[in-house]
Every structure is written in structure tokens, then in C-alpha cells.
Amino acid sequence: MSTERISELLQGLGKAATAAAGTLALAPSAQKNAALAAAAAAIRARRDDILAANERDLAAARAVHMSGARLERLRLDAERVAAIATSVADVVALPDPIGTITAEWHRPNGLTIQRVVVPIGVIGIIYESRPNVTSDAGALCLKAGNAAILRGGSESRHSSSALHACLLAGLEAAGLPPAAIQLVPTTDRAAVGYMLSGMTEYLDCLVPRGGKSLVARVRQEARVPVIGHLEGNCHVYVDRDAELSMARAIALNAKMRRTGICGAAETLLVDRACVATHLAPLVRDLLEAGCEVRGDETVRAVDPRVRPASEDDWYTEYLDAIIAARVVDGVDEAIAHIARYGSAHTESIVTANQATAERFLRRVDSAVVLHNASTQFADGGEFGMGAEIGISTDRFHARGPVGVEQLTSYKYVVRGAGQVRP
């Protein structure tokens, strides 16, 4: 597609989204909820169509020898489609933040000042192989009163289109403009570049959801604010006071439940004080579950199947059935390791010692920190947010799961009675 055609196409989407955002900002909660409920119903009713579309995507992906981890992120089945519908329906039950007064005060001169929650405006979401981002992003943006322009990856284009059609059915049923949720109708990569640098007149913010190279490009080239994380190098630290059966269950789940999500554990840290009792069972569980373990000298000594870990392994987000494992001298060395090698995403400590847990929770500077729980809980749905667009590791505006509340801004409303400033 020519540069001129890309420009014309995206400009048209931007203008339509801006107009729709004005309508959504004033739409009552009941109308937005009606659209979401109808969209969830459409997803359930069209399950077979969605699965057929996904099979087309999977066939194309297999033909180009897509990796197993990426295929897993792309794959839908009946259970996952049901979960997608449930996520959209769950957003209905969330409080509508728009119009909420978060603070109010009175000045000596008689002015009344309120801080009021408002939508951000038009949000662009650029993502890769996860089809569910289409419905999650569309639903969350709609609930927060934002128009959305979605640019999914070419590998998921049929699945995303099928889910987008369900969102459009919901908008139509509720009498909301179809431009409230638009899907960029081309897989031409030039469209991504244009969204990053050519749509400052229309886009108020961008959210990338995908691999490191995509997110790095968005952060580097975007001319509007970006919400997102570069990578999820997540850690599980097993402390000397960890109950062994709990530590085994958490470590295995954190790594192997779904290896391709950003909340999957990539590094296991074990306190040297419990090596004799804890290390071998933890390593064996992972190996027997089909996970490759790359360890330091102490970890390699407990099982000949463990491969040597390099310095690069401590920095790596595998998104696959691979984990790096290291023995550390207590909680402070675990904290130091995470500070040096981590990506400020999600970290977990397993311990029965409350003081040690509090030390870890206070000192680890990541978006999500957990005590005695799997890192795979770093998810908006599990946080009760209904769904999420992604996990933000930023320190400004939004941090952690990005749900409805994180897709809003605020303004100050000041009421007077004729005051003028002296």
C-alpha cells in the first residue's frame, strides 16, 4: 500500500475516532454497559466463527514455522473464547469512573474546586499475536469513555477481525458510533509507523502490547505518550523460611502455567540457607514438567540435566519453557539481583517469615510484588479489573495492570460567584 494511501486511511480513522470520542465522553454508563453486554453475547453466539477465523491464522502461522510459544499465544479454543466473552461481560460490572469527583475543596475567596475524572480521548493500541487484546482493549476503552484505534498483528488478523465484529455488534445494539472501536484494516507495517509519528492530531496516547522489539520501537518513535512495559523478566524468590510444598507449587505455576505471558517467571532465586531441603525438589519439578533449567554452579550440582547459565540468562525474558536459577545469600541478595537484572514487572517471595516478606515487598521496586503467590496473578482480570490492556512498568500515570481507571485522566472544575483575582 502506498504511503499516500496509508496516510489517507489512518487520517480517516483518526477523524472518525475523534468524533466518536466526543460522543463517548458524554455517554451514560447504562449505554456503555449495554454495548459491552451485547458484545459479550455476540462473542458467545459467534464462537464457531471466531474459532474458524483463528484456525486460518494458526494455519498461516504454522506454514511460516512460527515458534511454539507464539503459536500458544495465538491459539484460541472454546474455553478461551468463553473466557474472552466473560472478560468483556466483567467490565460491565465495574464502576464507571467518568465523572467521579476524586477531591473537592473550598478556598477562602469562595471558589469551590473539584478534581473530576474524564476520558483520555483517543487511544491507539498496537499489538501482536494475542487475539484477546482486541476485545479487552476495545471493552476497557469503551467503559472509560475513550475511542480506540486497534492495530493487531498480521498473524492474528482473522481472529481479531472476528472479535472486532462482535464489538461492532455491541456498539450498534446500544446506539453508539461504530468508530468508537476501529480496527486498522491493513497489515502493512507502514501503518504502525504512521500511527507512531503521523497521528499526533488524533491520538492522545499509545499502548503497545507485544514483544520487546515492538515495544522498543513504539517507545522510541512515538510522538504521543506511551503506556506499557518493555519486557517481563519476572522472579520467584524462595526464602529459607518457605514451606516446601508451597514453594514447589508456586514456582511450577509461575513458570509453566502459561510460559508465553509477560507474568511468567523467568528466574528462580533460592536462599542458600534452604538449598539442602528445597533446591533439588524445585529444580526437579521444573525439569519433569518439560522446562529447561539454566543454573549457576550450585544449581547444576543438584541435577545433571541443568545447563550452565550465562550472564545474559539473568536478563532474559524467555516467554518459553526455560528458566534461569540461582542461589543467593538471603533476601537482601535476592533484592539486589532483581534490582540489577529485572525489568520492574512482577516479583514474588515465598516465605513464612512475615518480616522477611515485608522487607521484600517494601524494597523491590517493581509494578507488582507478591507474597506467597504465583507471578501469573499479575493480570487485570485476576486483580478484579475485568480485563487489562497490559502491564505498565512506568512510574507516571499508570503502573501495573492497565484497566478502566488507568485509561482516564482528570480535570479541575472551579465554581465561583463572580470572583476576580486582585
C-alpha positions in Angstrom: 0.0 0.0 0.0 1.4 3.4 -0.9 2.4 6.0 1.7 -0.4 8.3 0.4 -3.0 5.6 0.8 -1.7 4.7 4.4 -1.9 8.4 5.3 -5.4 8.8 3.9 -6.6 5.6 5.6 -5.2 6.5 9.1 -6.3 10.1 8.9 -9.8 8.9 8.2 -9.7 6.6 11.2 -8.4 9.4 13.4 -11.1 11.9 12.4 -13.8 9.3 13.0 -12.3 8.3 16.3 -12.1 11.9 17.5 -15.8 12.5 16.7 -16.7 9.2 18.4 -14.7 10.1 21.5 -16.8 13.3 21.9 -19.9 11.1 22.0 -18.4 8.5 24.3 -17.3 11.2 26.8 -20.9 12.1 27.4 -22.4 8.6 27.1 -24.2 7.4 30.2 -23.0 4.3 32.0 -26.1 2.3 31.0 -25.5 2.9 27.3 -21.8 1.8 27.5 -22.8 -1.2 29.6 -25.5 -2.2 27.1 -22.9 -2.2 24.3 -20.5 -4.3 26.3 -23.2 -6.8 27.3 -24.3 -7.1 23.7 -20.7 -7.6 22.6 -20.1 -10.4 25.1 -23.3 -12.1 23.9 -22.1 -11.8 20.3 -18.8 -13.4 21.2 -20.6 -16.3 22.7 -23.0 -16.6 19.9 -20.3 -16.5 17.2 -17.9 -18.8 18.9 -17.6 -21.2 15.9 -17.0 -18.3 13.5 -14.2 -17.0 15.8 -12.6 -20.4 16.1 -12.7 -20.9 12.3 -11.0 -17.5 11.9 -8.4 -18.4 14.4 -7.7 -21.7 12.6 -7.0 -19.7 9.5 -4.5 -17.7 11.4 -2.9 -20.8 13.0 -2.6 -22.5 9.6 -0.8 -19.5 8.2 1.5 -19.3 11.3 2.4 -23.0 11.0 3.2 -22.5 7.3 5.9 -20.0 8.2 7.1 -22.1 11.1 6.1 -19.8 13.9 7.6 -20.8 17.3 5.6 -22.9 19.7 5.5 -20.1 22.3 4.0 -17.6 19.7 1.5 -20.2 18.5 0.3 -20.7 22.0 -0.3 -17.0 22.4 -2.2 -17.0 19.1 -4.3 -20.1 19.7 -8.0 -20.0 20.7 -10.2 -22.8 21.8 -13.8 -23.0 23.1 -12.6 -22.3 26.6 -10.6 -19.3 25.7 -13.4 -17.8 23.6 -15.7 -18.3 26.6 -13.1 -16.5 28.8 -12.9 -13.6 26.3 -16.6 -13.2 26.5 -16.6 -13.3 30.3 -13.8 -10.7 30.4 -15.9 -8.3 28.3 -19.0 -9.0 30.4 -17.0 -8.5 33.6 -16.2 -4.9 32.5 -20.0 -4.2 32.7 -19.9 -4.8 36.4 -17.0 -2.4 37.0 -17.8 1.1 38.4 -17.8 3.8 35.7 -15.1 6.2 36.7 -16.1 9.0 34.4 -17.5 12.0 36.2 -16.3 10.8 39.6 -15.2 13.6 41.9 -11.9 12.4 43.4 -11.3 15.6 45.5 -13.1 18.7 46.5 -12.2 21.7 48.5 -13.2 25.3 49.2 -10.9 28.4 49.0 -11.1 31.4 51.4 -12.2 33.5 48.4 -15.3 31.4 48.0 -14.2 29.3 45.0 -15.1 25.6 45.0 -12.6 23.3 43.3 -13.3 19.8 42.2 -11.0 17.2 40.6 -13.2 15.2 38.1 -12.3 12.0 36.2 -12.5 12.3 32.4 -11.6 10.1 29.5 -8.2 10.4 27.9 -9.7 10.7 24.4 -8.5 8.5 21.5 -6.2 5.6 22.4 -4.2 3.7 19.9 -3.3 0.1 20.7 -0.6 -1.7 18.8 -0.3 -5.4 19.5 0.9 -8.7 18.1 -0.4 -12.3 18.3 -2.9 -12.3 21.1 -6.4 -12.0 19.6 -8.0 -11.3 23.1 -6.3 -7.9 23.1 -8.8 -6.9 20.5 -11.8 -7.4 22.8 -10.1 -6.5 26.1 -8.7 -3.2 24.7 -12.0 -2.3 23.0 -14.1 -3.1 26.1 -11.8 -1.2 28.5 -11.5 1.9 26.3 -15.3 2.0 25.8 -16.0 1.7 29.5 -13.6 4.6 30.2 -15.2 6.7 27.5 -12.3 6.5 25.1 -12.4 5.8 21.4 -9.9 3.1 20.3 -7.9 2.5 17.2 -6.6 -1.1 17.2 -3.7 -2.3 15.1 -3.3 -6.0 15.6 -0.6 -8.2 14.2 -0.8 -9.7 10.8 -0.6 -13.2 12.4 -3.9 -12.7 14.2 -5.8 -10.7 11.6 -8.6 -13.1 11.0 -9.2 -13.7 14.7 -9.0 -10.0 15.6 -11.5 -9.2 12.8 -14.0 -11.8 14.1 -13.8 -10.4 17.6 -13.9 -6.8 16.3 -17.2 -7.7 14.5 -18.7 -8.7 17.9 -17.6 -5.3 19.4 -19.3 -3.5 16.5 -22.4 -5.5 17.0 -22.5 -4.3 20.6 -22.0 -0.7 19.7 -24.8 -0.9 17.1 -27.1 -2.5 19.6 -26.5 0.3 22.1 -26.7 3.1 19.6 -23.1 4.1 19.9 -20.9 5.1 16.9 -19.1 2.3 15.2 -16.0 4.5 15.1 -15.8 4.1 18.9 -13.7 1.0 18.3 -11.9 0.7 15.0 -9.6 -1.9 13.7 -6.9 -0.8 11.2 -7.9 -2.7 8.1 -4.4 -3.3 6.7 -1.4 -5.5 7.8 1.0 -3.1 6.0 3.8 -2.3 8.6 3.8 1.2 7.4 0.6 1.7 9.2 2.4 1.2 12.5 4.9 3.9 11.6 2.2 6.3 10.7 0.4 5.7 14.0 3.6 6.4 15.9 4.6 9.6 14.2 1.8 10.9 11.9 -1.3 11.0 14.1 -0.5 13.4 16.9 -3.6 15.4 15.8 -5.8 12.5 16.7 -4.1 10.1 19.2 -3.9 11.1 22.8 -1.9 8.0 23.9 -0.5 4.7 22.6 -0.4 1.3 24.3 1.9 -1.3 22.8 1.3 -5.0 23.6 3.8 -7.4 22.2 7.4 -8.5 22.1 10.4 -6.5 23.1 11.2 -5.2 19.6 7.7 -3.9 19.1 7.5 -2.1 22.4 11.1 -0.7 22.0 10.1 0.7 18.6 6.9 2.3 20.0 8.8 3.9 22.8 11.5 5.2 20.5 9.3 6.5 17.7 6.0 7.5 19.3 5.2 11.2 19.3 2.4 10.8 21.9 2.6 9.4 25.4 3.1 5.7 25.7 1.7 3.3 28.4 3.4 -0.1 28.6 6.3 -2.3 29.5 9.3 -3.3 27.5 9.6 -6.8 28.9 8.6 -9.0 31.8 11.7 -10.5 33.4 9.8 -11.8 36.5 11.4 -13.5 39.5 10.3 -16.0 42.2 12.5 -15.9 45.4 12.2 -19.0 47.7 13.3 -17.9 51.1 14.9 -20.0 53.9 11.5 -19.9 55.7 9.4 -21.0 52.8 7.1 -24.0 53.3 8.5 -26.5 50.7 5.2 -27.7 49.2 4.0 -24.2 48.8 7.3 -23.1 47.2 7.1 -26.1 44.7 3.6 -25.3 43.7 4.2 -21.6 43.2 7.5 -21.9 41.3 6.0 -24.5 38.9 2.8 -22.5 38.3 4.7 -19.2 37.9 6.8 -20.7 35.2 4.7 -23.4 33.5 1.0 -22.4 33.7 1.5 -20.3 30.6 5.0 -19.7 29.5 4.3 -17.1 26.9 2.7 -14.4 29.1 4.5 -11.4 30.5 3.8 -12.5 34.1 5.6 -15.9 33.7 8.6 -16.3 36.0 11.9 -16.2 34.1 14.3 -16.5 37.1 14.1 -18.7 40.2 16.2 -17.5 43.2 16.7 -19.8 46.1 18.1 -18.9 49.5 21.4 -20.7 50.2 20.1 -21.5 53.7 17.5 -23.9 52.3 19.5 -25.4 49.4 19.7 -28.8 51.2 16.0 -29.2 51.5 14.4 -27.0 48.8 16.6 -26.7 45.8 16.6 -30.3 44.3 12.7 -30.7 44.5 12.2 -27.2 42.9 14.6 -28.0 40.1 13.3 -31.5 39.6 9.6 -30.3 39.4 10.5 -27.9 36.6 12.6 -30.4 34.6 10.0 -33.1 34.8 7.4 -30.6 33.6 9.4 -30.1 30.5 11.2 -26.9 31.5 14.8 -26.3 30.6 16.7 -25.1 33.6 19.8 -23.0 33.3 21.6 -22.6 36.6 24.7 -21.5 38.5 27.2 -24.0 39.9 25.2 -24.8 42.9 22.0 -25.4 40.9 23.9 -27.6 38.4 25.2 -29.8 41.2 21.7 -31.0 42.1 20.8 -32.4 38.7 22.9 -33.2 35.7 20.1 -32.1 33.3 20.6 -28.4 34.4 22.5 -26.4 31.8 25.0 -23.7 32.7 23.6 -20.2 32.9 25.4 -17.3 31.3 25.3 -13.7 32.4 22.8 -13.0 29.6 20.3 -15.5 31.1 19.7 -13.3 34.2 18.5 -10.5 31.9 16.4 -12.7 29.6 12.6 -12.9 29.1 12.3 -16.3 27.6 8.5 -16.5 27.1 9.1 -20.2 26.7 9.7 -23.3 28.9 13.1 -22.1 30.0 14.1 -20.7 33.4 17.3 -19.4 34.9 18.0 -20.4 38.5 20.5 -19.0 41.0 21.3 -19.5 44.7 21.5 -16.3 46.7 22.6 -15.4 50.2 19.3 -14.4 51.7 16.6 -11.8 50.9 18.9 -8.8 50.5 20.9 -10.6 47.8 17.7 -11.6 46.1 16.5 -8.0 46.2 19.9 -6.8 44.7 19.7 -9.4 42.0 16.2 -8.3 41.0 17.3 -4.6 41.0 20.2 -5.4 38.7 18.7 -7.8 36.2 14.9 -7.3 36.5 12.5 -5.3 34.3 10.4 -3.9 37.2 7.4 -6.0 36.2 6.5 -8.7 38.7 8.3 -10.4 41.5 7.2 -12.9 44.2 8.7 -14.1 47.6 7.8 -17.4 49.1 8.3 -17.3 52.9 6.5 -17.9 56.2 8.5 -15.1 57.8 6.3 -12.0 57.8 9.2 -9.6 58.5 11.2 -11.0 55.6 8.2 -10.8 53.3 7.6 -7.1 54.3 11.3 -6.3 53.7 11.0 -7.8 50.1 7.6 -6.1 49.4 8.9 -2.7 50.5 12.3 -2.8 48.9 11.6 -4.4 45.5 10.7 -1.6 43.1 8.5 -3.4 40.6 5.0 -2.7 39.4 3.7 -5.9 41.1 5.2 -7.6 44.1 3.6 -10.7 45.7 4.0 -12.7 48.9 3.2 -16.5 48.7 1.5 -16.3 45.3 2.4 -17.0 41.7 3.6 -14.3 39.4 0.9 -15.4 37.0 -1.6 -13.4 39.1 -0.1 -10.2 37.5 -3.2 -9.8 35.4 -6.0 -7.2 35.3 -8.7 -9.9 35.4 -7.2 -11.5 38.5 -7.0 -8.1 40.1 -10.7 -7.7 39.7 -10.3 -5.1 36.9 -12.4 -7.2 34.5 -9.6 -7.2 31.9 -6.5 -5.3 31.1 -4.7 -3.8 28.1 -1.3 -4.7 29.5 1.0 -4.2 32.5 2.7 -0.9 32.8 6.2 -0.6 34.4 6.1 3.2 34.1 6.1 5.3 37.2 3.9 8.0 35.8 0.2 7.9 35.2 -0.3 4.1 35.2 1.6 1.3 36.9 0.8 -2.4 37.0 -2.3 -3.8 35.2 -3.8 -1.1 32.9 -7.6 -1.3 33.4 -10.5 1.1 33.2 -9.3 3.5 35.9 -5.8 3.7 34.3 -7.4 4.8 31.0 -8.7 8.0 32.4 -7.4 11.4 33.2 -8.9 14.3 35.2 -9.7 18.0 35.0 -10.3 20.7 37.6 -13.8 22.2 37.7 -13.8 25.5 39.5 -17.1 27.2 40.6 -17.3 30.8 41.7 -19.8 33.6 42.2 -18.2 36.5 40.3 -14.7 36.4 41.9 -11.9 38.2 40.1 -8.2 38.0 41.1 -6.7 41.0 42.7 
